[in-house]
């Protein structure tokens, strides 16, 4: 969509040297300032997302490092829990797509938990992580981080994953930092969105 593309993408900040020093290959780190910033939600929330995005950008100002104050987002009217979006179904789906899971998860200053013991699950790579919060057998939130991609094979894999998620679960991406809405049932929108991180 690009309506708010004059804001610098947050990924430029996320990959700083201090953060990279902390991260291990087998541990996924969840940083609270990134939480649900690139969110995947049910497509029937589109009109609500548009109204929320306008509200945020009408009442916010900032610079290349982000906003200078927070505007609280409201809950989505249609949630993945209401749709009974199951954890085991998504895990099988990701394994079939050959996306590895991170065996350890760490939330900022909290202790490291194993995949099995954490309520936050993470699949992906050092430069692409797919996160989901669980509530019992169901997925509560689904979001991701996308860093610099240098492999044609990997960007094709991510694009295909996004498209398959969109088709299978009727999902869209809302990039709250840039105010962009990406329909995951549309391959062209997916490609336009991910290729900005492809070098």
N, CA, C and O of each residue as an XYZ file, in Angstrom:
796
protein
N       0.823     -1.195      0.000
C       0.000      0.000      0.000
C       0.872      1.265      0.000
O       0.675      2.155     -0.828
N       1.848      1.344      0.943
C       2.821      2.412      0.892
C       2.326      3.783      1.312
O       3.057      4.759      1.145
N       1.115      3.907      1.850
C       0.553      5.192      2.230
C       1.431      5.914      3.241
O       1.532      7.141      3.221
N       2.071      5.142      4.134
C       2.884      5.744      5.190
C       4.354      5.356      5.039
O       5.067      5.234      6.035
N       4.802      5.165      3.827
C       6.142      4.636      3.597
C       7.247      5.652      3.875
O       8.426      5.312      3.772
N       6.888      6.917      4.231
C       7.916      7.899      4.555
C       8.560      7.602      5.901
O       9.586      8.200      6.227
N       7.987      6.691      6.698
C       8.614      6.287      7.952
C       9.646      5.211      7.662
O       9.384      4.282      6.898
N      10.825      5.336      8.275
C      11.893      4.366      8.064
C      11.513      3.022      8.657
O      10.979      2.958      9.765
N      11.782      1.959      7.935
C      11.423      0.623      8.408
C      12.229      0.257      9.642
O      13.439      0.476      9.692
N      11.556     -0.300     10.633
C      12.152     -0.582     11.935
C      13.282     -1.596     11.853
O      14.169     -1.597     12.708
N      13.270     -2.461     10.842
C      14.302     -3.488     10.752
C      15.705     -2.889     10.653
O      16.687     -3.548     10.994
N      15.801     -1.640     10.187
C      17.113     -0.999     10.123
C      17.703     -0.828     11.519
O      18.922     -0.849     11.688
N      16.842     -0.660     12.517
C      17.280     -0.462     13.898
C      17.472     -1.811     14.583
O      18.385     -1.975     15.393
N      16.620     -2.767     14.261
C      16.582     -4.025     14.989
C      17.869     -4.833     14.894
O      18.175     -5.619     15.791
N      18.615     -4.650     13.829
C      19.756     -5.520     13.601
C      21.071     -4.896     14.077
O      22.127     -5.201     13.523
N      21.025     -4.033     15.088
C      22.225     -3.366     15.585
C      23.212     -4.317     16.217
O      22.852     -5.449     16.541
N      24.470     -3.883     16.405
C      25.525     -4.764     16.916
C      25.259     -5.280     18.319
O      25.598     -6.425     18.615
N      24.655     -4.467     19.205
C      24.392     -4.923     20.574
C      23.431     -6.102     20.597
O      23.626     -7.061     21.344
N      22.388     -6.020     19.770
C      21.428     -7.111     19.734
C      22.064     -8.368     19.145
O      21.850     -9.466     19.660
N      22.832     -8.224     18.088
C      23.440     -9.401     17.464
C      24.384    -10.120     18.417
O      24.481    -11.347     18.384
N      25.083     -9.366     19.269
C      26.001     -9.985     20.228
C      25.260    -10.908     21.192
O      25.803    -11.919     21.637
N      24.008    -10.549     21.513
C      23.249    -11.305     22.494
C      22.637    -12.583     21.930
O      22.331    -13.504     22.686
N      22.458    -12.650     20.630
C      21.662    -13.725     20.058
C      22.512    -14.948     19.717
O      23.581    -14.837     19.116
N      22.005    -16.124     20.119
C      22.636    -17.396     19.790
C      21.847    -18.057     18.682
O      20.665    -17.770     18.493
N      22.508    -18.951     17.944
C      21.860    -19.588     16.805
C      20.668    -20.440     17.179
O      19.725    -20.552     16.396
N      20.685    -21.052     18.370
C      19.577    -21.943     18.733
C      18.538    -21.265     19.622
O      17.595    -21.915     20.073
N      18.701    -19.953     19.881
C      17.793    -19.229     20.768
C      17.125    -18.090     20.008
O      17.799    -17.286     19.364
N      15.793    -18.026     20.086
C      15.047    -16.904     19.508
C      14.762    -15.908     20.617
O      14.265    -16.282     21.679
N      15.073    -14.644     20.374
C      14.848    -13.588     21.353
C      13.590    -12.814     20.987
O      13.391    -12.441     19.831
N      12.748    -12.579     21.979
C      11.536    -11.789     21.779
C      11.752    -10.441     22.455
O      11.863    -10.353     23.678
N      11.809     -9.390     21.635
C      12.018     -8.037     22.137
C      10.657     -7.352     22.188
O       9.936     -7.324     21.190
N      10.304     -6.800     23.342
C       8.953     -6.267     23.539
C       8.629     -5.113     22.613
O       7.463     -4.916     22.272
N       9.637     -4.334     22.188
C       9.335     -3.232     21.271
C       9.026     -3.723     19.852
O       8.553     -2.948     19.021
N       9.289     -5.003     19.572
C       8.962     -5.585     18.268
C       7.668     -6.398     18.293
O       7.181     -6.832     17.249
N       7.120     -6.599     19.478
C       6.008     -7.529     19.666
C       4.808     -7.144     18.794
O       4.252     -6.055     18.927
N       4.425     -8.054     17.906
C       3.257     -7.884     17.014
C       3.342     -6.636     16.138
O       2.309     -6.113     15.720
N       4.547     -6.148     15.853
C       4.670     -5.003     14.951
C       4.407     -5.397     13.499
O       3.859     -4.607     12.731
N       4.792     -6.608     13.125
C       4.456     -7.176     11.810
C       3.526     -8.349     12.086
O       3.970     -9.481     12.277
N       2.244     -8.062     12.104
C       1.256     -9.002     12.625
C       0.491     -9.675     11.485
O       0.178     -9.041     10.477
N       0.196    -10.959     11.656
C      -0.672    -11.678     10.725
C      -2.018    -11.892     11.393
O      -2.103    -12.466     12.478
N      -3.068    -11.424     10.733
C      -4.405    -11.502     11.314
C      -5.398    -11.982     10.260
O      -5.080    -12.043      9.073
N      -6.582    -12.317     10.703
C      -7.627    -12.774      9.785
C      -8.028    -11.649      8.833
O      -8.150    -10.491      9.234
N      -8.232    -12.011      7.566
C      -8.546    -11.022      6.532
C      -9.847    -10.280      6.806
O     -10.022     -9.157      6.335
N     -10.763    -10.883      7.558
C     -12.022    -10.176      7.817
C     -11.852     -8.994      8.768
O     -12.822     -8.296      9.064
N     -10.620     -8.759      9.252
C     -10.327     -7.576     10.060
C      -9.882     -6.376      9.231
O      -9.537     -5.341      9.802
N      -9.879     -6.479      7.911
C      -9.280     -5.445      7.055
C      -9.863     -4.054      7.312
O      -9.106     -3.096      7.471
N     -11.164     -3.925      7.356
C     -11.758     -2.593      7.558
C     -11.377     -2.019      8.918
O     -11.113     -0.824      9.045
N     -11.353     -2.870      9.920
C     -10.942     -2.430     11.256
C      -9.481     -1.977     11.241
O      -9.144     -0.957     11.842
N      -8.614     -2.729     10.556
C      -7.191     -2.380     10.469
C      -7.028     -1.008      9.811
O      -6.242     -0.187     10.283
N      -7.752     -0.760      8.745
C      -7.653      0.533      8.059
C      -8.038      1.677      8.989
O      -7.374      2.714      8.997
N      -9.088      1.506      9.765
C      -9.518      2.566     10.675
C      -8.489      2.767     11.796
O      -8.222      3.901     12.194
N      -7.913      1.674     12.306
C      -6.892      1.773     13.352
C      -5.628      2.450     12.830
O      -5.025      3.268     13.524
N      -5.232      2.107     11.613
C      -4.020      2.682     11.021
C      -4.168      4.197     10.856
O      -3.251      4.956     11.170
N      -5.324      4.625     10.365
C      -5.572      6.061     10.217
C      -5.525      6.768     11.566
O      -4.954      7.852     11.689
N      -6.121      6.156     12.563
C      -6.132      6.734     13.912
C      -4.706      6.898     14.445
O      -4.359      7.936     15.008
N      -3.886      5.859     14.260
C      -2.502      5.892     14.759
C      -1.708      6.998     14.076
O      -1.021      7.770     14.745
N      -1.794      7.081     12.751
C      -0.951      8.026     12.025
C      -1.480      9.457     12.077
O      -0.722     10.411     11.902
N      -2.779      9.602     12.319
C      -3.323     10.948     12.498
C      -2.913     11.537     13.848
O      -2.807     12.755     13.993
N      -2.682     10.667     14.837
C      -2.395     11.128     16.203
C      -0.944     10.913     16.617
O      -0.615     11.017     17.799
N      -0.075     10.614     15.656
C       1.325     10.335     15.987
C       2.242     11.177     15.118
O       1.896     11.567     14.002
N       3.412     11.443     15.658
C       4.469     12.055     14.871
C       5.771     11.381     15.277
O       5.858     10.769     16.342
N       6.775     11.495     14.429
C       8.039     10.834     14.750
C       9.113     11.188     13.753
O       8.964     12.101     12.940
N      10.210     10.439     13.833
C      11.323     10.637     12.923
C      11.767      9.278     12.404
O      11.027      8.299     12.499
N      12.978      9.218     11.854
C      13.449      7.965     11.251
C      13.612      6.838     12.264
O      13.696      5.672     11.875
N      13.657      7.161     13.550
C      13.809      6.137     14.589
C      12.476      5.660     15.164
O      12.455      4.783     16.028
N      11.381      6.217     14.701
C      10.074      5.764     15.180
C       9.217      6.903     15.679
O       9.512      8.074     15.442
N       8.139      6.543     16.381
C       7.185      7.520     16.889
C       7.670      8.119     18.206
O       8.445      7.502     18.936
N       7.198      9.342     18.498
C       7.619      9.977     19.742
C       6.632      9.749     20.887
O       6.897     10.169     22.013
N       5.521      9.106     20.629
C       4.627      8.661     21.697
C       3.767      7.513     21.177
O       3.721      7.253     19.975
N       3.093      6.836     22.090
C       2.338      5.631     21.734
C       0.857      5.933     21.589
O       0.294      6.753     22.314
N       0.247      5.254     20.642
C      -1.209      5.250     20.498
C      -1.652      3.808     20.674
O      -1.214      2.921     19.942
N      -2.510      3.580     21.633
C      -2.921      2.206     21.932
C      -3.789      1.648     20.819
O      -4.745      2.287     20.380
N      -3.444      0.440     20.364
C      -4.265     -0.242     19.363
C      -5.372     -1.017     20.064
O      -5.186     -1.536     21.166
N      -6.504     -1.087     19.419
C      -7.618     -1.856     19.955
C      -7.506     -3.321     19.520
O      -6.816     -3.638     18.552
N      -8.182     -4.193     20.235
C      -8.202     -5.616     19.887
C      -8.899     -5.842     18.554
O      -9.860     -5.146     18.228
N      -8.425     -6.800     17.790
C      -9.080     -7.170     16.537
C     -10.476     -7.741     16.827
O     -10.641     -8.522     17.765
N     -11.463     -7.363     16.042
C     -12.806     -7.926     16.270
C     -12.880     -9.422     15.995
O     -13.684    -10.126     16.607
N     -12.042     -9.917     15.073
C     -12.037    -11.346     14.735
C     -10.662    -11.915     15.063
O      -9.669    -11.542     14.439
N     -10.601    -12.810     16.035
C      -9.313    -13.331     16.504
C      -9.070    -14.747     15.992
O      -9.991    -15.457     15.588
N      -7.797    -15.129     16.024
C      -7.442    -16.491     15.611
C      -7.967    -17.519     16.613
O      -8.241    -18.661     16.244
N      -8.109    -17.120     17.875
C      -8.671    -18.042     18.878
C     -10.140    -18.318     18.576
O     -10.594    -19.459     18.663
N     -10.892    -17.250     18.214
C     -12.310    -17.437     17.860
C     -12.471    -18.384     16.673
O     -13.453    -19.119     16.573
N     -11.478    -18.349     15.771
C     -11.515    -19.225     14.589
C     -10.953    -20.616     14.891
O     -10.904    -21.476     14.012
N     -10.528    -20.830     16.149
C      -9.931    -22.102     16.566
C      -8.748    -22.486     15.663
O      -8.663    -23.593     15.131
N      -7.851    -21.517     15.523
C      -6.611    -21.670     14.773
C      -5.659    -22.471     15.662
O      -5.105    -21.934     16.622
N      -5.470    -23.742     15.349
C      -4.793    -24.667     16.257
C      -3.264    -24.615     16.142
O      -2.706    -24.459     15.055
N      -2.613    -24.751     17.295
C      -1.154    -24.769     17.371
C      -0.591    -25.967     16.608
O       0.323    -25.811     15.799
N      -1.128    -27.156     16.858
C      -0.566    -28.355     16.224
C      -0.705    -28.307     14.704
O       0.150    -28.823     13.982
N      -1.789    -27.685     14.215
C      -1.964    -27.550     12.767
C      -0.911    -26.649     12.152
O      -0.360    -26.965     11.098
N      -0.623    -25.507     12.813
C       0.391    -24.596     12.294
C       1.785    -25.222     12.391
O       2.595    -25.068     11.477
N       2.065    -25.919     13.481
C       3.368    -26.578     13.615
C       3.587    -27.593     12.494
O       4.660    -27.633     11.894
N       2.588    -28.401     12.216
C       2.708    -29.370     11.120
C       2.930    -28.668      9.791
O       3.755    -29.087      8.979
N       2.184    -27.597      9.585
C       2.284    -26.813      8.362
C       3.708    -26.285      8.166
O       4.262    -26.389      7.072
N       4.297    -25.723      9.214
C       5.644    -25.152      9.127
C       6.698    -26.228      8.911
O       7.652    -26.028      8.159
N       6.528    -27.355      9.564
C       7.461    -28.478      9.369
C       7.394    -28.979      7.931
O       8.423    -29.268      7.320
N       6.175    -29.081      7.391
C       6.010    -29.506      5.992
C       6.667    -28.512      5.038
O       7.173    -28.895      3.983
N       6.655    -27.224      5.420
C       7.289    -26.183      4.596
C       8.802    -26.108      4.820
O       9.481    -25.255      4.249
N       9.324    -27.021      5.667
C      10.758    -27.093      5.961
C      11.289    -25.843      6.664
O      12.432    -25.439      6.451
N      10.445    -25.235      7.504
C      10.868    -24.105      8.336
C      11.254    -24.676      9.697
O      10.408    -25.269     10.367
N      12.509    -24.516     10.127
C      12.929    -25.099     11.409
C      12.380    -24.326     12.603
O      12.088    -23.135     12.501
N      12.241    -25.016     13.735
C      11.819    -24.332     14.954
C      13.044    -24.028     15.809
O      14.045    -24.741     15.759
N      12.946    -22.954     16.595
C      13.992    -22.612     17.544
C      13.762    -23.417     18.821
O      12.677    -23.350     19.398
N      14.764    -24.180     19.274
C      14.576    -25.008     20.468
C      14.513    -24.208     21.765
O      14.014    -24.706     22.774
N      15.023    -22.950     21.748
C      15.024    -22.124     22.961
C      14.453    -20.748     22.654
O      14.661    -20.198     21.573
N      13.722    -20.197     23.637
C      13.105    -18.885     23.494
C      13.421    -18.054     24.729
O      13.328    -18.538     25.857
N      13.798    -16.787     24.503
C      14.112    -15.888     25.621
C      13.401    -14.557     25.398
O      13.531    -13.941     24.340
N      12.645    -14.118     26.412
C      11.981    -12.815     26.372
C      12.824    -11.810     27.136
O      12.868    -11.847     28.366
N      13.487    -10.924     26.432
C      14.324     -9.884     27.001
C      15.114    -10.377     28.217
O      15.996    -11.220     28.053
N      14.833     -9.882     29.437
C      15.653    -10.229     30.594
C      15.220    -11.517     31.294
O      15.849    -11.931     32.268
N      14.158    -12.150     30.812
C      13.679    -13.365     31.472
C      14.560    -14.561     31.108
O      15.364    -14.501     30.178
N      14.387    -15.648     31.863
C      15.231    -16.815     31.620
C      14.859    -17.517     30.317
O      13.757    -17.344     29.795
N      15.779    -18.298     29.812
C      15.560    -19.055     28.580
C      14.638    -20.233     28.868
O      14.824    -20.954     29.848
N      13.640    -20.421     28.002
C      12.740    -21.564     28.106
C      12.897    -22.448     26.892
O      13.258    -21.970     25.817
N      12.632    -23.728     27.049
C      12.630    -24.619     25.896
C      11.362    -24.370     25.094
O      10.391    -23.805     25.598
N      11.386    -24.795     23.852
C      10.224    -24.642     22.977
C       8.980    -25.230     23.636
O       7.910    -24.621     23.605
N       9.118    -26.398     24.224
C       7.974    -27.102     24.800
C       7.377    -26.357     26.003
O       6.167    -26.421     26.224
N       8.201    -25.657     26.776
C       7.725    -25.012     28.008
C       7.279    -23.569     27.810
O       6.652    -22.997     28.701
N       7.586    -22.975     26.675
C       7.268    -21.567     26.448
C       5.877    -21.407     25.839
O       5.440    -22.225     25.030
N       5.182    -20.325     26.247
C       3.899    -19.972     25.626
C       4.099    -19.196     24.335
O       3.133    -18.888     23.636
N       5.341    -18.882     24.018
C       5.694    -18.246     22.748
C       6.476    -19.255     21.931
O       7.481    -19.787     22.403
N       6.040    -19.523     20.734
C       6.717    -20.470     19.846
C       7.371    -19.696     18.702
O       6.850    -18.678     18.248
N       8.514    -20.194     18.245
C       9.236    -19.503     17.180
C       9.779    -20.508     16.173
O      10.404    -21.502     16.542
N       9.532    -20.233     14.899
C      10.119    -20.975     13.789
C      10.879    -19.989     12.916
O      10.569    -18.798     12.914
N      11.864    -20.468     12.180
C      12.532    -19.608     11.211
C      14.038    -19.669     11.259
O      14.628    -20.703     11.573
N      14.665    -18.519     10.937
C      16.107    -18.394     10.779
C      16.566    -17.123     11.502
O      15.746    -16.399     12.066
N      17.874    -16.854     11.485
C      18.366    -15.654     12.161
C      17.802    -14.380     11.535
O      17.663    -13.368     12.222
N      17.472    -14.416     10.232
C      16.988    -13.220      9.539
C      15.482    -13.252      9.230
O      14.953    -12.321      8.623
N      14.810    -14.304      9.641
C      13.354    -14.381      9.482
C      12.802    -15.278     10.585
O      13.112    -16.467     10.653
N      11.985    -14.689     11.442
C      11.404    -15.458     12.547
C       9.894    -15.297     12.530
O       9.372    -14.189     12.412
N       9.203    -16.421     12.650
C       7.750    -16.436     12.759
C       7.404    -16.812     14.195
O       7.744    -17.900     14.659
N       6.726    -15.903     14.895
C       6.383    -16.079     16.307
C       4.888    -16.353     16.439
O       4.084    -15.822     15.673
N       4.522    -17.179     17.409
C       3.106    -17.264     17.767
C       2.947    -17.528     19.253
O       3.642    -18.358     19.839
N       2.005    -16.791     19.847
C       1.633    -16.991     21.249
C       0.525    -18.028     21.275
O      -0.327    -18.071     20.388
N       0.551    -18.866     22.310
C      -0.488    -19.887     22.390
C      -1.326    -19.703     23.652
O      -0.859    -19.188     24.668
N      -2.560    -20.135     23.554
C      -3.471    -20.173     24.688
C      -4.160    -21.536     24.625
O      -5.109    -21.735     23.867
N      -3.668    -22.459     25.430
C      -4.153    -23.836     25.337
C      -3.730    -24.439     24.004
O      -2.549    -24.428     23.659
N      -4.693    -24.962     23.261
C      -4.406    -25.600     21.968
C      -4.464    -24.621     20.803
O      -4.300    -25.018     19.649
N      -4.700    -23.321     21.102
C      -4.972    -22.372     20.027
C      -3.947    -21.249     19.968
O      -3.255    -20.965     20.946
N      -3.866    -20.615     18.801
C      -2.940    -19.510     18.570
C      -3.626    -18.195     18.901
O      -4.716    -17.898     18.411
N      -2.961    -17.413     19.745
C      -3.516    -16.132     20.177
C      -3.024    -14.994     19.288
O      -3.820    -14.172     18.833
N      -1.716    -14.944     19.040
C      -1.112    -13.909     18.191
C      -0.097    -14.567     17.259
O       0.553    -15.550     17.616
N       0.021    -14.005     16.063
C       0.958    -14.517     15.060
C       1.658    -13.313     14.449
O       1.003    -12.433     13.890
N       3.003    -13.263     14.552
C       3.736    -12.139     13.994
C       5.121    -12.609     13.565
O       5.490    -13.762     13.789
N       5.885    -11.711     12.948
C       7.194    -12.107     12.415
C       8.165    -10.936     12.428
O       7.774     -9.775     12.552
N       9.445    -11.277     12.294
C      10.517    -10.312     12.061
C      11.190    -10.700     10.758
O      11.468    -11.875     10.517
N      11.447     -9.713      9.925
C      12.091     -9.957      8.638
C      13.317     -9.076      8.536
O      13.213     -7.850      8.519
N      14.498     -9.714      8.467
C      15.754     -8.993      8.336
C      16.263     -9.047      6.908
O      15.509     -9.325      5.975
N      17.546     -8.779      6.749
C      18.155     -8.759      5.427
C      18.218    -10.164      4.836
O      18.718    -11.089      5.477
N      17.711    -10.324      3.612
C      17.705    -11.610      2.910
C      18.672    -11.513      1.733
O      18.557    -10.600      0.915
N      19.618    -12.436      1.640
C      20.600    -12.389      0.550
C      20.500    -13.594     -0.376
O      21.216    -13.661     -1.375
N      19.639    -14.531     -0.068
C      19.518    -15.758     -0.852
C      18.203    -15.775     -1.634
O      17.132    -15.566     -1.064
N      18.292    -16.024     -2.934
C      17.088    -16.161     -3.772
C      16.241    -17.315     -3.272
O      15.016    -17.212     -3.214
N      16.887    -18.409     -2.912
C      16.165    -19.584     -2.415
C      15.367    -19.251     -1.156
O      14.223    -19.680     -1.006
N      15.986    -18.475     -0.242
C      15.294    -18.159      1.006
C      14.134    -17.189      0.792
O      13.069    -17.365      1.383
N      14.323    -16.178     -0.039
C      13.214    -15.234     -0.244
C      12.049    -15.919     -0.948
O      10.888    -15.610     -0.682
N      12.365    -16.855     -1.853
C      11.292    -17.620     -2.502
C      10.552    -18.485     -1.484
O       9.329    -18.617     -1.545
N      11.298    -19.071     -0.552
C      10.696    -19.888      0.506
C       9.774    -19.045      1.398
O       8.667    -19.470      1.728
N      10.233    -17.856      1.783
C       9.423    -16.972      2.632
C       8.174    -16.514      1.895
O       7.081    -16.503      2.462
N       8.336    -16.132      0.624
C       7.176    -15.707     -0.168
C       6.146    -16.831     -0.281
O       4.944    -16.602     -0.149
N       6.633    -18.037     -0.525
C       5.736    -19.183     -0.655
C       5.059    -19.494      0.679
O       3.876    -19.834      0.720
N       5.818    -19.376      1.764
C       5.244    -19.599      3.092
C       4.128    -18.594      3.368
O       3.038    -18.975      3.796
N       4.398    -17.314      3.124
C       3.380    -16.282      3.341
C       2.121    -16.575      2.518
O       0.999    -16.495      3.017
N       2.341    -16.916      1.244
C       1.186    -17.177      0.375
C       0.385    -18.383      0.863
O      -0.845    -18.344      0.895
N       1.076    -19.442      1.237
C       0.377    -20.641      1.712
C      -0.374    -20.378      3.020
O      -1.472    -20.897      3.224
N       0.222    -19.568      3.909
C      -0.483    -19.184      5.138
C      -1.735    -18.377      4.808
O      -2.802    -18.600      5.380
N      -1.586    -17.433      3.874
C      -2.728    -16.610      3.476
C      -3.856    -17.421      2.883
O      -5.025    -17.211      3.209
N      -3.503    -18.353      2.006
C      -4.514    -19.201      1.361
C      -5.143    -20.187      2.336
O      -6.353    -20.413      2.308
N      -4.318    -20.770      3.198
C      -4.817    -21.803      4.114
C      -5.639    -21.236      5.261
O      -6.630    -21.831      5.684
N      -5.212    -20.065      5.766
C      -5.829    -19.524      6.980
C      -6.527    -18.185      6.761
O      -7.048    -17.596      7.708
N      -6.541    -17.697      5.512
C      -7.227    -16.442      5.186
C      -6.635    -15.281      5.986
O      -7.341    -14.609      6.738
N      -5.315    -15.054      5.813
C      -4.587    -14.070      6.618
C      -4.101    -12.887      5.790
O      -3.906    -12.985      4.578
N      -3.913    -11.772      6.482
C      -3.244    -10.601      5.924
C      -2.156    -10.180      6.910
O      -2.183    -10.552      8.083
N      -1.198     -9.395      6.407
C      -0.179     -8.784      7.269
C      -0.568     -7.340      7.506
O      -0.972     -6.638      6.578
N      -0.447     -6.892      8.752
C      -0.461     -5.465      9.035
C       0.898     -5.110      9.624
O       1.255     -5.558     10.714
N       1.641     -4.305      8.893
C       2.926     -3.771      9.339
C       2.602     -2.450     10.035
O       2.455     -1.415      9.384
N       2.492     -2.497     11.362
C       2.039     -1.331     12.117
C       3.039     -0.187     12.075
O       2.653      0.976     12.189
N       4.303     -0.499     11.913
C       5.292      0.582     11.922
C       5.184      1.441     10.671
O       5.320      2.663     10.735
N       4.938      0.799      9.534
C       4.838      1.524      8.268
C       3.395      1.792      7.841
O       3.159      2.506      6.867
N       2.432      1.225      8.565
C       1.032      1.414      8.193
C       0.665      0.716      6.907
O      -0.184      1.198      6.156
N       1.295     -0.417      6.642
C       1.034     -1.152      5.400
C       0.179     -2.388      5.659
O       0.331     -3.077      6.668
N      -0.712     -2.642      4.730
C      -1.563     -3.824      4.766
C      -1.224     -4.678      3.556
O      -1.272     -4.195      2.425
N      -0.878     -5.950      3.782
C      -0.478     -6.848      2.699
C      -1.398     -8.059      2.716
O      -1.491     -8.765      3.720
N      -2.064     -8.292      1.617
C      -2.970     -9.438      1.500
C      -2.134    -10.677      1.173
O      -1.529    -10.756      0.104
N      -2.102    -11.623      2.076
C      -1.281    -12.827      1.875
C      -1.900    -13.805      0.882
O      -1.354    -14.886      0.661
N      -3.010    -13.450      0.294
C      -3.583    -14.258     -0.786
C      -3.194    -13.696     -2.145
O      -3.656    -14.177     -3.180
N      -2.343    -12.675     -2.137
C      -1.925    -11.987     -3.363
C      -0.402    -12.063     -3.484
O       0.311    -11.392     -2.738
N       0.096    -12.865     -4.411
C       1.541    -13.086     -4.549
C       2.296    -11.806     -4.883
O       3.428    -11.627     -4.433
N       1.697    -10.920     -5.659
C       2.382     -9.683     -6.033
C       2.585     -8.787     -4.810
O       3.666     -8.225     -4.634
N       1.569     -8.647     -3.971
C       1.712     -7.838     -2.753
C       2.787     -8.419     -1.839
O       3.575     -7.677     -1.254
N       2.819     -9.743     -1.717
C       3.842    -10.395     -0.888
C       5.242    -10.087     -1.416
O       6.129     -9.694     -0.659
N       5.427    -10.271     -2.721
C       6.739    -10.058     -3.325
C       7.198     -8.610     -3.175
O       8.362     -8.357     -2.867
N       6.292     -7.663     -3.391
C       6.639     -6.245     -3.236
C       7.061     -5.938     -1.797
O       7.957     -5.128     -1.561
N       6.410     -6.586     -0.858
C       6.708     -6.332      0.560
C       8.060     -6.930      0.966
O       8.863     -6.254      1.610
N       8.318     -8.183      0.599
C       9.548     -8.844      1.059
C      10.794     -8.396      0.293
O      11.895     -8.444      0.842
N      10.647     -7.965     -0.952
C      11.829     -7.676     -1.756
C      12.577     -6.426     -1.295
O      13.721     -6.218     -1.700
N      11.964     -5.594     -0.463
C      12.720     -4.453      0.056
C      13.829     -4.904      0.989
O      14.777     -4.158      1.234
N      13.718     -6.138      1.521
C      14.747     -6.668      2.414
C      15.689     -7.631      1.686
O      16.516     -8.290      2.316
N      15.559     -7.710      0.357
C      16.390     -8.617     -0.438
C      17.533     -7.831     -1.066
O      17.314     -6.840     -1.762
N      18.756     -8.288     -0.811
C      19.939     -7.594     -1.346
C      20.749     -8.545     -2.213
O      21.783     -8.156     -2.756
